[in-house]
Amino acid sequence: MINRVILVGYLGADPELRYTANGTAVAKFRIATTEVFTDRQGVRQERTEWHRITAWGKLAEICGQYLSKGRLVYIEGRIRSDSWEQEGIKRFSYEIVADTMKMLGPGRGVEREPEAPFPPPEGGPPEDDIPF
């Protein structure tokens, strides 16, 4: 049986990094994925889903150190569900337990380093070296 999830989305907030009583790191954060589609009337629609992510151990520490709100990330892991009863109503919760995380870009709201243009060549190529 397979329980595998791959998501690419933007962090909604900085990760919360904590440690269990025995010292194991755990990071929790949420990412948003957006699906773009055309409805039956031909109108372009967007649907955003929020996913709760939990990372453990060294991966949790890396997430806590390098991830921040607005960062675009690739997450791979498995779905874990939980259910409970509250005030006579059965409730459900789902999270993704990450085992792989890759930072894909600066994300929204993350400043990029300015790109330095190549300096122009001094004097240009000699006239006899031009191939045409």
C-alpha positions in Angstrom: 0.0 0.0 0.0 1.1 3.5 -0.7 0.5 6.7 1.3 2.5 9.4 -0.5 1.8 13.1 -1.0 3.7 15.7 -3.0 2.9 19.4 -2.6 4.3 22.6 -3.9 3.1 25.7 -2.1 3.8 28.9 -0.2 4.3 29.0 3.6 1.5 30.9 5.3 3.6 31.7 8.4 7.0 31.0 9.8 7.4 27.4 11.1 6.9 26.8 14.8 10.0 24.8 16.0 9.7 22.9 19.3 11.4 20.0 21.1 9.8 17.0 22.7 10.6 16.0 26.3 13.3 13.7 24.9 14.9 16.4 22.8 13.5 15.5 19.3 12.8 18.5 17.1 9.3 19.0 15.6 8.4 21.8 13.2 4.8 22.7 12.3 3.8 25.0 9.5 1.1 25.4 6.8 1.4 25.8 3.1 -1.1 26.9 0.5 -1.6 25.3 -2.9 -3.7 27.0 -5.5 -5.6 25.2 -8.3 -6.6 27.2 -11.3 -9.5 25.9 -13.5 -12.2 27.1 -15.8 -15.8 26.5 -14.6 -18.7 25.4 -16.7 -19.5 29.0 -17.7 -16.0 29.5 -18.9 -14.9 31.7 -16.0 -11.4 31.3 -14.7 -11.5 30.2 -11.0 -8.9 29.7 -8.3 -9.2 27.4 -5.3 -6.7 27.6 -2.5 -6.2 24.7 -0.1 -4.2 24.9 3.2 -2.1 21.9 4.3 -0.8 21.4 7.8 2.8 20.1 7.6 4.8 18.4 10.4 8.5 17.7 10.2 10.6 15.7 12.7 14.2 15.5 13.7 16.9 17.1 11.6 14.4 18.0 8.9 12.4 20.0 11.5 15.5 21.9 12.5 16.3 22.7 8.9 12.7 23.9 8.3 12.9 26.0 11.5 16.2 27.6 10.4 15.6 28.2 6.7 11.9 28.5 6.1 9.8 31.7 6.5 6.4 33.1 5.5 6.0 33.4 1.8 8.7 30.9 0.9 7.9 28.5 -2.0 8.6 24.9 -1.0 8.3 21.3 -2.3 7.1 18.9 0.4 7.0 15.1 0.1 5.5 12.9 2.8 2.5 11.0 4.0 -1.0 11.8 5.1 -1.9 11.2 8.7 -5.5 11.5 10.0 -6.9 12.0 13.4 -10.5 11.9 14.7 -12.2 12.8 17.9 -15.6 13.7 19.3 -16.4 17.2 20.5 -19.8 18.2 21.9 -21.3 15.1 20.3 -19.9 15.9 16.9 -17.2 13.7 15.2 -14.3 15.9 14.1 -11.5 15.0 11.7 -8.0 16.5 11.1 -5.4 15.7 8.5 -1.7 16.6 8.3 1.2 15.8 6.1 4.2 14.3 7.9 7.1 15.5 5.8 10.2 13.5 5.0 11.5 15.7 2.2 11.6 19.5 1.8 13.1 21.5 -0.9 13.2 25.3 -1.1 12.2 26.3 -4.6 12.5 30.0 -4.7 12.5 33.2 -2.7 8.7 33.1 -2.4 6.3 36.0 -1.9 7.5 38.8 0.2 11.1 37.4 0.4 13.5 39.9 -1.0 15.9 38.7 -3.7 19.5 39.7 -4.0 20.0 42.2 -6.8 21.4 40.5 -9.8 24.8 42.0 -10.9 25.0 42.5 -14.7 28.0 41.2 -16.4 30.6 43.9 -16.9 31.0 44.8 -20.5 34.1 43.4 -22.2 36.9 45.9 -22.4 37.5 47.1 -25.9 35.3 44.5 -27.4 36.5 41.6 -29.7 39.1 42.4 -32.3 37.6 43.0 -35.8 39.3 40.0 -37.4 37.9 37.5 -34.7 34.3 38.1 -35.6 33.0 35.0 -37.4 30.7 36.7 -39.9 
